[in-house]
Amino acid sequence: MNNMNLTENDRFFLNKSLSIIIPVYNAQSTLENLVCRLQKVLSSLKYEIIFVNDGSYDKSWDIIKKLADRFDSIRGFNLMRNYGQGNAILCGINKAKYDVIITMDDDLQHPPEAIWKLLKKFDEGYDVVYATPEKSCQSPGRELLSTITRSTFQKIIGIGFARQISSFRVFHSKLKNVIDSYHGIFVSIDAILPWGTDRISSVPIQFEPRRLGSSNYTVKKLIEVAFNIITGFTFFPLRLILVTGFLFLLSGLIIFLFLFLTDLFQRGNVVWSGPIIIPVISIFSGIQLLSIGIVADYLGRIYFVTINRPPFVVRSSTEEKRERHLLE
């Protein structure tokens, strides 16, 4: 391409090699439009688009295969089942070839035209740059749950930038080593990236409203994500058990002392300790069962790591067809 005809964005893009990773789940209606917009933005540089089909039950994988047949820059990987967005992104990161990695959703809420803003911020020397929505496109209920999830990052895990995170992000491929070192079955890229760097920033981006379909993140899934973040990336629940156990031990000693003194000074009278002891025993039993459940959840995670349960399994890929063509 003649450098005289390059736009400002094209000149900036010229020295970039990008791997754009897009987890796909039931997105047959948006994939072709997404590719068209990405190609317009990335036409002047070296790039690859990696689609990871996360167990879609519509025609998403068929469309990905057709797009890969048409464009050499598109690669597709079809997972054995639905593993979750984080696991699908992990698969894409594992397959990425280039220095700069971008992740984005498949529903066109993340505008491809905003990629240059992320890259310009990234070029200032940051290792990770997030796109922060200028205005939420979610319903009030979903926005509340998303806020709770981000607060979990910020308060419990200690990630100060938690309120700026989104799945539209750019980071350096050098962080792949940190991500590959994680062996859990539940994957949160946002919890793993700070293990490798503290040079993290964000850029305000106007996200687009969802035009087709509905979000794949139900209320139940958002709650599961928050719980998995808490038990998967922090010892907070175990420390909470320790503190709770100490407080209940202290309260138990106080109650015992109170009942002892009451019986001592009211000897011969009816002691009303029974109505107090019953709910106290119930509360203690509930706390014990909850504590056992939390510890069991940690043990279960350790078990899955020890048996080397994979975070994803690829059923097929568009690479196989290309390799057969090369052999022929």
Order of alpha helices (4+ residues) and beta strands (2+ residues): alpha-beta-alpha-beta-alpha-beta-alpha-beta-alpha-beta-alpha-beta-alpha-alpha-beta-alpha-alpha-alpha-beta-alpha
